[in-house]
């Protein structure tokens, strides 16, 4: 087999249909992680998107404020918050999942632009993830709609596979996030100093776990953790794509995000979102089937 034929074979394998359980796992986990974070914002409507608190005025700065959206009246803000929660829960439940994912994405895009002062990575990434789910055939299995179809016509077959492109988008996005984070660390001080990670745990997000860890680990351990993180993130496209290194990469990713969530307070919901992506994108499909396959539909 020539090199060109091998490339074509690899391309066909990458785009071949994949079990739908990956897409449905993402459909269940991602909106729940995003809602957990957004609930912190929605609990303070006046300061989030309502007109009862401070809102950033239109500065006329097209670079830092490309679109100035004024605050909503409190009644309208309440409706938006309810719609956001309802849409996210419906996506996770598989009830009109595509439509509700589109609604959820639109609200997240609005919140990212309207609440410029407290917009976080979860808001921005979440809007893109929900848009991707909205254009996918999510909800075909393991949800309310699939359960209804099975009850209405028990003999009708349910979808078992889906085009790989829908799953590859989420996988590629995750690898780009890791690789981009690694490049930023490489261009920063992570190669010049061995205490950069140690200094991070003393920020305003510090938790009791970070305080305990900072006093318990030997100084040299932080330099080792820095190198592990840097090597993992820069090499993530290789570690996850190659089957032989995928298992260790999954363990490192889940451990890293669990540690970040425990050490940096509010960042825990970003960690949960990233762990959901790792689980849905890369965990062995037979493992996902054992859990998700027990759901109705």
Rosetta silent file (secondary structure, phi, psi, omega in degrees, C-alpha in Angstrom):
SEQUENCE: XXXXXXXXXXXXXXXXXXXXXXXXXXXXXXXXXXXXXXXXXXXXXXXXXXXXXXXXXXXXXXXXXXXXXXXXXXXXXXXXXXXXXXXXXXXXXXXXXXXXXXXXXXXXXXXXXXXXXXXXXXXXXXXXXXXXXXXXXXXXXXXXXXXXXXXXXXXXXXXXXXXXXXXXXXXXXXXXXXXXXXXXXXXXXXXXXXXXXXXXXXXXXXXXXXXXXXXXXXXXXXXXXXXXXXXXXXXXXXXXXXXXXXXXXXXXXXXXXXXXXXXXXXXXXXXXXXXXXXXXXXXXXXXXXXXXXXXXX
SCORE:     score description
SCORE:     0.000 S_00000001
   1 L     0.000  128.015 -179.804    0.000    0.000    0.000 S_00000001
   2 L   -75.064  168.951 -179.722    1.422    3.367   -1.026 S_00000001
   3 H   -63.036  -40.023  178.845    1.608    6.387    1.252 S_00000001
   4 H   -63.957  -39.807  178.146   -1.257    8.059   -0.604 S_00000001
   5 H   -66.213  -36.009  177.205   -3.416    4.963   -0.268 S_00000001
   6 H   -64.608  -41.854  178.132   -2.686    4.849    3.442 S_00000001
   7 H   -62.285  -41.566  178.500   -3.752    8.468    3.807 S_00000001
   8 H   -64.211  -40.282  178.462   -6.980    7.746    1.948 S_00000001
   9 H   -64.548  -40.916  177.902   -7.643    4.723    4.157 S_00000001
  10 H   -64.635  -38.938  178.227   -7.024    6.799    7.274 S_00000001
  11 H   -64.479  -42.122  177.770   -9.371    9.480    5.960 S_00000001
  12 H   -64.505  -39.648  179.205  -12.130    6.959    5.281 S_00000001
  13 H   -65.926  -37.258 -178.388  -11.676    5.455    8.742 S_00000001
  14 H   -69.557  -28.371 -176.186  -11.823    8.906   10.378 S_00000001
  15 H  -103.601    3.039  178.733  -15.067    9.790    8.574 S_00000001
  16 L   -67.183  152.381  178.445  -16.777    6.398    8.856 S_00000001
  17 L   -55.650  142.452  179.819  -20.026    6.307   10.892 S_00000001
  18 E  -119.619  157.557  177.768  -19.474    6.035   14.641 S_00000001
  19 E   -56.894  137.441 -175.161  -21.783    4.744   17.391 S_00000001
  20 L   -69.739  -11.561 -177.122  -24.328    7.395   18.321 S_00000001
  21 H   -61.088  -30.298  177.958  -23.631    6.832   22.016 S_00000001
  22 H   -64.781  -49.836 -179.002  -20.760    9.366   21.874 S_00000001
  23 H   -62.284  -40.382 -178.332  -22.969   12.155   20.557 S_00000001
  24 H   -71.761  -32.428  174.788  -25.740   11.335   23.009 S_00000001
  25 H   -62.898  -43.047  176.207  -23.312   11.258   25.933 S_00000001
  26 H   -63.630  -38.859  179.043  -22.200   14.768   24.991 S_00000001
  27 H   -61.930  -32.447 -179.081  -25.842   15.797   24.638 S_00000001
  28 H   -82.363  -45.636 -171.845  -26.523   14.704   28.204 S_00000001
  29 H   -79.269  -42.144 -171.984  -23.386   15.913   29.984 S_00000001
  30 H   -62.459  -50.844 -179.198  -22.573   19.232   28.298 S_00000001
  31 H   -62.974  -31.786  178.494  -25.805   21.180   28.984 S_00000001
  32 H   -67.538  -40.810  177.712  -25.820   20.040   32.618 S_00000001
  33 H   -65.510  -41.047  179.761  -22.256   21.285   33.127 S_00000001
  34 H   -66.470  -42.780  179.195  -23.058   24.594   31.434 S_00000001
  35 H   -63.220  -36.891  178.904  -26.247   25.061   33.463 S_00000001
  36 H   -59.737  -39.952  177.728  -24.368   24.397   36.696 S_00000001
  37 H   -72.551  -46.483 -175.338  -22.083   27.327   35.885 S_00000001
  38 H   -67.788  -21.410  178.323  -24.796   29.623   34.524 S_00000001
  39 H   -62.146  -29.768  176.895  -26.953   29.082   37.608 S_00000001
  40 H   -64.144  -39.983  177.729  -24.454   31.227   39.511 S_00000001
  41 H   -72.012  -46.897 -175.268  -25.165   34.079   37.076 S_00000001
  42 H   -64.294  -22.862  178.731  -28.904   33.505   36.841 S_00000001
  43 L   -68.786  -15.507  179.788  -29.224   33.679   40.636 S_00000001
  44 L  -125.651   69.382 -173.073  -28.347   37.390   40.384 S_00000001
  45 H   -57.614  -41.649 -176.477  -30.527   38.515   37.487 S_00000001
  46 H   -61.202  -37.169  179.811  -30.162   42.220   38.155 S_00000001
  47 H   -91.032  -11.236 -178.785  -26.399   42.134   37.882 S_00000001
  48 H   -86.434  -73.028  179.806  -26.345   39.500   35.145 S_00000001
  49 L  -129.525    0.935 -179.027  -28.570   40.721   32.298 S_00000001
  50 E   -88.927  171.653 -176.803  -31.231   42.729   34.161 S_00000001
  51 L   -97.499   12.473  179.939  -31.472   46.480   34.683 S_00000001
  52 L   -89.246   -8.030  179.922  -31.518   46.326   38.492 S_00000001
  53 L  -126.238 -169.803  179.957  -27.727   46.262   38.783 S_00000001
  54 L   -75.322  137.529  175.017  -24.688   47.778   37.142 S_00000001
  55 L  -131.859  146.128 -177.124  -24.283   47.156   33.417 S_00000001
  56 L   -69.259  124.471 -179.425  -21.383   48.100   31.197 S_00000001
  57 L   -73.216  168.005  176.705  -22.249   51.183   29.119 S_00000001
  58 L   -73.070  109.628 -177.096  -21.639   51.472   25.402 S_00000001
  59 L   -87.976  -10.169 -178.106  -17.998   52.575   25.236 S_00000001
  60 L    71.693   13.310 -179.518  -17.902   52.836   21.445 S_00000001
  61 L   -95.780  101.429 -176.334  -14.793   50.647   21.444 S_00000001
  62 L   -65.614  -22.616 -178.479  -15.268   48.249   18.544 S_00000001
  63 L   -79.900  -48.266 -177.068  -12.284   46.132   19.541 S_00000001
  64 L   -89.284  -20.760 -179.178  -13.146   45.465   23.188 S_00000001
  65 L  -137.279   76.327 -174.520  -16.912   45.835   22.850 S_00000001
  66 L   -63.369  -27.763 -179.702  -17.911   44.726   19.339 S_00000001
  67 L  -144.320  116.021 -179.338  -21.613   44.744   20.188 S_00000001
  68 L   -92.451  117.083  178.317  -23.152   46.745   23.041 S_00000001
  69 L  -113.816  123.708 -178.806  -26.322   45.159   24.383 S_00000001
  70 L   -73.862  163.433  179.073  -28.265   47.035   27.009 S_00000001
  71 L   -68.445  155.603  179.044  -29.740   45.385   30.121 S_00000001
  72 E   -93.607  151.763  169.011  -33.193   43.825   29.996 S_00000001
  73 L   -57.339  150.249 -173.067  -36.145   44.777   32.176 S_00000001
  74 H   -58.512  -36.753  178.408  -36.286   42.410   35.130 S_00000001
  75 H   -63.526  -42.554  178.877  -39.404   40.640   33.845 S_00000001
  76 H   -68.051  -38.129  178.175  -37.724   39.966   30.513 S_00000001
  77 H   -62.990  -37.508  177.848  -34.519   38.877   32.254 S_00000001
  78 H   -64.490  -41.799  178.766  -36.523   36.387   34.308 S_00000001
  79 H   -62.437  -42.814  179.461  -38.081   34.950   31.143 S_00000001
  80 H   -62.504  -43.094  179.996  -34.646   34.579   29.544 S_00000001
  81 H   -63.568  -43.560  178.630  -33.294   32.818   32.634 S_00000001
  82 H   -63.989  -42.411  179.351  -36.241   30.408   32.752 S_00000001
  83 H   -63.497  -37.979  178.886  -35.902   29.733   29.019 S_00000001
  84 H   -63.292  -48.565 -179.753  -32.189   29.045   29.443 S_00000001
  85 H   -63.837  -45.026 -179.396  -32.732   26.536   32.252 S_00000001
  86 H   -62.958  -42.739 -179.727  -35.651   24.885   30.477 S_00000001
  87 H   -65.159  -42.879 -179.667  -33.797   24.599   27.167 S_00000001
  88 H   -63.593  -42.250  179.286  -30.695   23.143   28.814 S_00000001
  89 H   -67.536  -36.406  178.449  -32.679   20.545   30.744 S_00000001
  90 H   -66.582  -37.725  176.675  -34.636   19.569   27.631 S_00000001
  91 H   -61.375  -48.369 -179.132  -31.410   19.021   25.706 S_00000001
  92 H   -62.676  -33.498 -178.584  -30.077   16.764   28.458 S_00000001
  93 H   -84.098   -8.516 -178.330  -33.391   14.884   28.599 S_00000001
  94 L    74.270   30.248  179.010  -33.572   14.419   24.841 S_00000001
  95 L  -105.726  107.607 -174.389  -36.833   16.365   24.531 S_00000001
  96 L    48.838   51.269 -168.826  -36.795   18.323   21.255 S_00000001
  97 H   -60.548  -43.306 -176.841  -33.052   18.300   21.730 S_00000001
  98 H   -66.230  -46.443  178.984  -32.030   20.023   18.487 S_00000001
  99 H   -62.005  -46.554 -177.707  -34.519   22.879   18.833 S_00000001
 100 H   -68.239  -32.447  175.593  -33.726   23.394   22.517 S_00000001
 101 H   -64.919  -37.024  176.045  -29.976   23.278   21.841 S_00000001
 102 H   -65.267  -41.577  177.550  -30.455   26.118   19.349 S_00000001
 103 H   -64.735  -45.476  179.553  -32.406   28.150   21.906 S_00000001
 104 H   -59.809  -43.895  179.349  -29.825   27.419   24.595 S_00000001
 105 H   -62.160  -43.806 -179.396  -26.999   28.446   22.246 S_00000001
 106 H   -61.735  -41.137  178.807  -28.718   31.723   21.325 S_00000001
 107 H   -66.498  -39.037  178.746  -29.192   32.644   24.998 S_00000001
 108 H   -66.854  -39.742  176.029  -25.548   31.817   25.772 S_00000001
 109 H   -61.933  -43.185  178.173  -24.366   33.960   22.861 S_00000001
 110 H   -61.494  -46.022 -178.559  -26.556   36.798   24.140 S_00000001
 111 H   -63.318  -36.460  179.643  -25.249   36.397   27.695 S_00000001
 112 H   -64.752  -31.699 -179.778  -21.645   36.400   26.477 S_00000001
 113 H   -89.175  -35.459 -176.277  -22.200   39.764   24.789 S_00000001
 114 H   -79.569  -33.804 -176.920  -24.553   41.369   27.312 S_00000001
 115 L  -107.006   65.299 -172.383  -22.671   40.398   30.461 S_00000001
 116 L   -64.189  -29.626 -173.751  -19.189   41.449   29.378 S_00000001
 117 L   -72.519  -32.380 -176.127  -17.846   41.916   32.909 S_00000001
 118 L  -121.058   14.701  175.693  -18.383   38.358   34.104 S_00000001
 119 L   -63.756  131.524 -174.913  -18.431   36.374   30.855 S_00000001
 120 L  -120.644  172.885 -178.692  -16.306   33.276   31.383 S_00000001
 121 H   -56.726  -36.639 -178.512  -14.872   30.541   29.179 S_00000001
 122 H   -61.612  -40.883 -179.735  -17.879   28.318   29.886 S_00000001
 123 H   -61.893  -45.102 -176.579  -20.261   30.911   28.443 S_00000001
 124 H   -72.163  -50.018 -179.722  -18.273   31.274   25.230 S_00000001
 125 H   -65.912  -38.798 -178.661  -17.397   27.626   24.675 S_00000001
 126 H   -60.308  -38.843  179.023  -20.851   26.531   25.786 S_00000001
 127 H   -62.027  -41.101  179.078  -22.546   28.615   23.110 S_00000001
 128 H   -68.596  -41.819 -179.859  -20.451   26.938   20.397 S_00000001
 129 H   -63.221  -42.115  179.475  -21.004   23.463   21.838 S_00000001
 130 H   -68.745  -34.270  176.166  -24.773   23.919   21.949 S_00000001
 131 H   -64.366  -40.136  177.768  -24.783   25.262   18.383 S_00000001
 132 H   -63.462  -39.183  176.926  -22.907   22.145   17.285 S_00000001
 133 H   -67.255  -34.402 -177.937  -25.502   19.966   19.004 S_00000001
 134 H   -64.441  -32.434 -179.009  -28.309   21.954   17.387 S_00000001
 135 L   -94.860    5.434  178.885  -27.101   21.077   13.865 S_00000001
 136 L  -102.880  167.260  176.702  -26.463   17.426   14.771 S_00000001
 137 L   -84.496   35.781 -179.074  -28.969   14.550   14.968 S_00000001
 138 L   -64.971  152.251 -178.154  -28.719   14.490   18.762 S_00000001
 139 L    93.391   -0.368  179.896  -31.726   13.182   20.637 S_00000001
 140 L   -73.987  -19.669  179.318  -32.218   10.197   18.329 S_00000001
 141 L  -139.533  160.774  170.279  -31.417    7.801   21.179 S_00000001
 142 L    56.018   49.745  179.036  -31.426    7.677   24.986 S_00000001
 143 L  -163.247 -176.959 -175.825  -33.967   10.402   25.648 S_00000001
 144 H   -63.703  -46.000 -178.361  -37.628   11.348   25.930 S_00000001
 145 H   -63.970  -41.459  178.331  -38.250   11.642   22.182 S_00000001
 146 H   -65.246  -38.508  177.836  -36.609    8.280   21.472 S_00000001
 147 H   -64.049  -40.329  177.894  -38.629    6.705   24.275 S_00000001
 148 H   -64.490  -42.959  178.934  -41.838    8.123   22.809 S_00000001
 149 H   -62.946  -40.420  179.494  -40.999    6.796   19.349 S_00000001
 150 H   -66.162  -37.781  178.838  -40.287    3.355   20.776 S_00000001
 151 H   -68.886  -38.572 -177.903  -43.605    3.361   22.683 S_00000001
 152 H   -71.121  -36.225 -178.577  -45.545    4.496   19.621 S_00000001
 153 L  -143.307   86.213 -174.396  -43.965    1.889   17.318 S_00000001
 154 L   -58.156  -28.339 -177.077  -42.012   -0.793   19.211 S_00000001
 155 L   -83.884  -11.274 -177.772  -40.813   -2.485   16.028 S_00000001
 156 L   -70.628  132.323  179.957  -39.324    0.695   14.516 S_00000001
 157 L   -73.880  144.987  175.232  -35.501    0.667   14.594 S_00000001
 158 L  -101.237  153.727 -177.988  -33.685    3.419   16.443 S_00000001
 159 L   -62.296  136.756  177.315  -30.489    5.040   15.181 S_00000001
 160 L  -113.952  -24.077 -178.848  -27.325    3.276   16.259 S_00000001
 161 E  -130.700  163.676 -179.993  -24.696    5.233   14.323 S_00000001
 162 E  -144.585  155.610  177.510  -24.134    8.803   13.242 S_00000001
 163 L   -56.605  134.763 -176.011  -21.826   10.540   10.787 S_00000001
 164 H   -62.716  -22.779 -177.184  -18.381   10.861   12.338 S_00000001
 165 H   -59.095  -35.688 -178.423  -18.222   14.554   11.452 S_00000001
 166 H   -65.799  -36.289  179.227  -20.605   15.424   14.285 S_00000001
 167 H   -82.364  -38.112 -178.268  -18.337   13.739   16.842 S_00000001
 168 H   -60.134  -31.254  178.232  -15.051   14.787   15.216 S_00000001
 169 H   -60.560  -47.947 -179.552  -15.974   18.453   15.721 S_00000001
 170 H   -64.718  -40.275  178.526  -16.120   18.034   19.487 S_00000001
 171 H   -63.554  -44.849 -179.211  -12.923   15.972   19.503 S_00000001
 172 H   -66.026  -39.475  179.144  -11.063   18.529   17.381 S_00000001
 173 H   -61.393  -43.779  179.520  -12.319   21.433   19.501 S_00000001
 174 H   -62.029  -44.142 -179.588  -11.066   19.760   22.678 S_00000001
 175 H   -66.892  -35.519  177.363   -7.643   19.086   21.175 S_00000001
 176 H   -66.169  -38.548  177.650   -7.388   22.680   19.909 S_00000001
 177 H   -62.266  -46.525  178.748   -8.177   23.993   23.403 S_00000001
 178 H   -62.371  -49.136 -176.614   -5.435   21.831   24.904 S_00000001
 179 H   -63.972  -41.790  178.057   -2.887   22.654   22.215 S_00000001
 180 H   -63.248  -40.714  177.491   -3.622   26.383   22.372 S_00000001
 181 H   -63.876  -39.241  178.611   -3.288   26.380   26.157 S_00000001
 182 H   -65.336  -39.990  178.513    0.027   24.543   25.848 S_00000001
 183 H   -64.955  -40.206  177.309    1.389   27.048   23.325 S_00000001
 184 H   -62.189  -40.862  177.700    0.430   29.940   25.603 S_00000001
 185 H   -66.257  -40.013  179.495    2.286   28.281   28.483 S_00000001
 186 H   -62.091  -39.529  179.726    5.286   27.622   26.248 S_00000001
 187 H   -81.190   -8.370  177.712    5.446   31.285   25.249 S_00000001
 188 L   -91.705 -136.437 -175.292    5.027   32.372   28.870 S_00000001
 189 L  -105.922   10.079 -174.616    7.233   31.618   31.852 S_00000001
 190 L   -67.075  -23.042  177.034    6.578   27.894   32.186 S_00000001
 191 L   -93.230  -16.498 -176.046   10.004   27.049   30.736 S_00000001
 192 L   -93.964  -29.130 -177.396   11.848   29.789   32.614 S_00000001
 193 L  -129.597  150.251  179.956   10.556   29.197   36.137 S_00000001
 194 L  -102.347    3.529 -176.926    9.583   26.087   38.055 S_00000001
 195 L  -116.454   15.612 -178.505    7.206   27.823   40.469 S_00000001
 196 H   -62.653  -47.001  179.900    4.618   29.284   38.061 S_00000001
 197 H   -64.352  -37.552  178.576    2.021   26.677   38.940 S_00000001
 198 H   -62.770  -38.701  178.938    2.795   27.083   42.645 S_00000001
 199 H   -68.056  -29.709 -178.376    2.140   30.830   42.433 S_00000001
 200 H   -64.394  -32.163 -176.014   -1.224   30.211   40.758 S_00000001
 201 L   -75.216   -3.687  179.166   -2.651   28.434   43.789 S_00000001
 202 L  -102.160   13.462  179.984   -2.205   31.614   45.882 S_00000001
 203 L   -78.937 -177.301 -177.070   -4.622   33.667   43.760 S_00000001
 204 L   -68.104  -15.057  178.708   -8.075   34.858   44.841 S_00000001
 205 L   -86.381    4.165 -174.554   -9.579   31.545   43.665 S_00000001
 206 L   -58.422  136.016  176.267   -7.592   29.599   46.258 S_00000001
 207 L  -109.455  173.749  177.587   -9.505   26.843   48.065 S_00000001
 208 H   -62.558  -33.283  179.726   -8.715   24.966   51.268 S_00000001
 209 H   -66.999  -40.971  177.826   -7.458   22.090   49.112 S_00000001
 210 H   -64.748  -40.908  178.807   -5.033   24.388   47.283 S_00000001
 211 H   -62.497  -44.363 -179.854   -3.825   25.814   50.596 S_00000001
 212 H   -65.782  -42.213 -178.052   -3.283   22.308   52.002 S_00000001
 213 H   -66.606  -39.352  179.581   -1.571   21.094   48.842 S_00000001
 214 H   -63.298  -28.261  179.242    0.721   24.121   48.727 S_00000001
 215 H   -93.321   -9.102 -174.697    1.921   23.361   52.229 S_00000001
 216 H  -103.823  -40.161 -177.572    2.158   19.604   51.769 S_00000001
 217 L   -75.222  144.244  174.309    3.912   18.962   48.470 S_00000001
 218 L   -67.270  151.104 -176.686    7.696   19.425   48.277 S_00000001
 219 H   -53.215  -38.504 -177.233    8.792   22.450   46.190 S_00000001
 220 H   -66.348  -21.669 -178.414   10.211   20.258   43.433 S_00000001
 221 H   -66.095  -32.322 -179.046    6.865   18.565   42.851 S_00000001
 222 H   -67.762  -35.446  175.407    5.364   21.730   41.393 S_00000001
 223 H   -65.626  -38.387  177.157    8.028   21.870   38.701 S_00000001
 224 H   -64.301  -43.606  178.841    7.279   18.251   37.796 S_00000001
 225 H   -63.730  -35.301  176.350    3.548   19.002   37.573 S_00000001
 226 H   -60.610  -47.266 -178.374    4.329   21.975   35.335 S_00000001
 227 H   -65.795  -40.578  178.138    6.245   19.800   32.892 S_00000001
 228 H   -60.836  -44.768 -179.950    3.560   17.112   32.894 S_00000001
 229 H   -63.744  -45.178 -177.962    0.893   19.712   32.134 S_00000001
 230 H   -64.439  -46.650 -179.462    2.938   21.378   29.396 S_00000001
 231 H   -64.634  -39.571  179.498    3.895   18.126   27.680 S_00000001
 232 H   -63.919  -48.125 -174.143    0.334   16.835   27.900 S_00000001
 233 H   -69.939  -44.571  179.785   -1.289   19.956   26.442 S_00000001
 234 H   -65.841  -37.168 -178.586    1.148   20.571   23.589 S_00000001
 235 L   -92.117    7.726 -176.185    1.119   16.900   22.650 S_00000001
 236 H   -53.853  -42.713  178.073   -2.633   16.396   23.161 S_00000001
 237 H   -57.745  -30.635  178.062   -3.379   15.961   19.410 S_00000001
 238 H   -82.271  -47.332 -175.517   -0.907   13.066   19.416 S_00000001
 239 H   -59.425  -38.598 -176.560   -1.740   11.544   22.799 S_00000001
 240 H   -84.424  -32.091 -176.699   -5.471   11.278   22.084 S_00000001
 241 H   -75.229  -38.677 -179.254   -5.331   10.299   18.416 S_00000001
 242 L   -76.695  122.426 -176.902   -2.835    7.455   18.836 S_00000001
 243 H   -57.534  -34.812 -175.707   -4.669    4.464   20.380 S_00000001
 244 H   -67.294  -28.745 -178.022   -1.627    3.356   22.402 S_00000001
 245 H  -105.127    0.632 -175.290   -1.423    6.661   24.319 S_00000001
 246 H   -67.335  -42.233 -179.536   -5.146    7.452   24.485 S_00000001
 247 H   -59.544  -53.835  176.520   -5.772    5.648   27.773 S_00000001
 248 H   -58.796  -36.375  179.636   -3.001    7.455   29.715 S_00000001
 249 H   -63.570  -39.910  178.168   -4.081   10.760   28.110 S_00000001
 250 H   -62.989  -43.295 -179.945   -7.639   10.288   29.378 S_00000001
 251 H   -63.489  -45.312 -179.699   -6.353    9.580   32.894 S_00000001
 252 H   -63.031  -44.065 -177.992   -4.057   12.627   32.849 S_00000001
 253 H   -62.635  -48.081 -178.497   -6.822   14.892   31.489 S_00000001
 254 H   -66.252  -38.325  177.881   -9.426   13.828   34.050 S_00000001
 255 H   -65.965  -43.039 -179.289   -6.899   14.039   36.902 S_00000001
 256 H   -61.906  -46.268 -177.756   -5.708   17.466   35.786 S_00000001
 257 H   -70.985  -33.500  175.023   -9.215   18.917   35.550 S_00000001
 258 H   -63.614  -42.049  177.441  -10.237   17.383   38.855 S_00000001
 259 H   -64.271  -41.527  178.592   -7.212   19.029   40.467 S_00000001
 260 H   -61.954  -44.219 -179.707   -7.990   22.373   38.818 S_00000001
 261 H   -63.677  -36.543  179.981  -11.575   22.222   40.035 S_00000001
 262 H   -75.860  -28.534 -174.815  -10.517   21.424   43.590 S_00000001
 263 H   -93.654  -22.277 -171.257   -7.803   24.090   43.743 S_00000001
 264 L  -124.510   47.172  168.645   -9.430   27.038   41.984 S_00000001
 265 H    39.820 -109.742 -174.437  -12.920   27.521   43.398 S_00000001
 266 H   -60.976  -16.332 -178.968  -15.310   28.877   40.711 S_00000001
 267 H   -72.130   -5.670 -177.519  -13.253   27.227   37.956 S_00000001
 268 H   -58.178  -34.186 -177.474  -14.741   23.902   39.014 S_00000001
 269 H   -74.690  -30.714  171.637  -17.548   24.240   36.458 S_00000001
 270 H   -65.083  -40.019  177.441  -15.063   24.792   33.632 S_00000001
 271 H   -63.016  -42.432  178.905  -13.311   21.622   34.813 S_00000001
 272 H   -62.843  -39.628  178.199  -16.599   19.728   34.822 S_00000001
 273 H   -63.749  -44.788  179.599  -17.299   20.917   31.266 S_00000001
 274 H   -66.380  -39.772  177.400  -13.855   19.819   30.066 S_00000001
 275 H   -64.345  -35.757  176.584  -14.176   16.464   31.831 S_00000001
 276 H   -63.740  -39.709  177.150  -17.548   15.977   30.120 S_00000001
 277 H   -65.195  -43.725  179.587  -15.890   16.584   26.756 S_00000001
 278 H   -60.875  -45.339 -178.530  -13.101   14.134   27.552 S_00000001
 279 H   -63.923  -49.376 -177.544  -15.598   11.465   28.637 S_00000001
 280 H   -69.554  -33.619 -175.131  -17.926   11.893   25.665 S_00000001
 281 H   -84.249  -34.749 -166.500  -15.211   12.282   23.049 S_00000001
 282 H  -127.810  -15.671  179.361  -12.613    9.723   24.061 S_00000001
 283 L   -63.434  144.088  179.872  -13.807    7.245   26.671 S_00000001
 284 L   -52.075  137.446 -175.473  -14.194    3.730   25.140 S_00000001
 285 H   -62.329  -33.973  179.951  -17.584    3.354   23.530 S_00000001
 286 H   -65.564  -30.125  176.241  -18.308    0.082   25.316 S_00000001
 287 H   -69.083  -42.500  179.587  -17.933    1.921   28.651 S_00000001
 288 H   -64.412  -38.826  179.747  -20.379    4.603   27.548 S_00000001
 289 H   -62.244  -35.189 -178.381  -22.828    1.947   26.380 S_00000001
 290 H   -64.383  -30.247 -177.879  -22.813    0.324   29.825 S_00000001
 291 H   -97.388  -58.469 -176.453  -24.026    3.570   31.423 S_00000001
 292 H   -66.725  -31.901 -177.471  -25.921    5.527   28.755 S_00000001
 293 L   -64.656  -13.458  178.205  -27.407    2.346   27.297 S_00000001
 294 L   -82.058  -11.410 -178.196  -29.500    1.894   30.439 S_00000001
 295 L   -75.257  155.614  178.053  -31.496    5.075   29.728 S_00000001
 296 L   -60.751  147.530  178.974  -34.959    4.913   28.134 S_00000001
 297 L    81.917    0.000    0.000  -35.011    4.987   24.342 S_00000001
